Amino acid sequence: MALSYYEKALEIYRKSLPSNHPNLAANYNNIGGLYQSMGNNQMALSYYEKALEIMQRALSNNPPWLAAMYSNMGVTLEELERYDEAVGYAIQAAEIARASLGPDHAETEAYENQVRQLQQSLSLL
């Protein structure tokens, strides 16, 4: 049910907002999260990619919440066993968090831990 509401909102946003509006990206990110929670990682990845594409066009700086979008991509790619790609997104998330929140912030540490875990997974392959 939530998915249908997000899809309706997406339809409205597409008609009424510029193609690089952050609210449009947030909606794509939310739909990606719903698909991921339902176990449909391919659809989640598609929506996360679109959200990131929009945000990269919309922003000249990297706000902390952009790190979460990169992290979402990393987690989804990890679940799809695409570890090489997942590490790249996790590294970007950690770099954005480090630059915008500082190296000692809890979110920065969480993203850096994600990088370490993915690198460890890769070393076991």
Helices and strands as residue ranges (DSSP letters): H 2-16, H 22-37, H 41-58, H 64-79, H 83-101, H 106-124
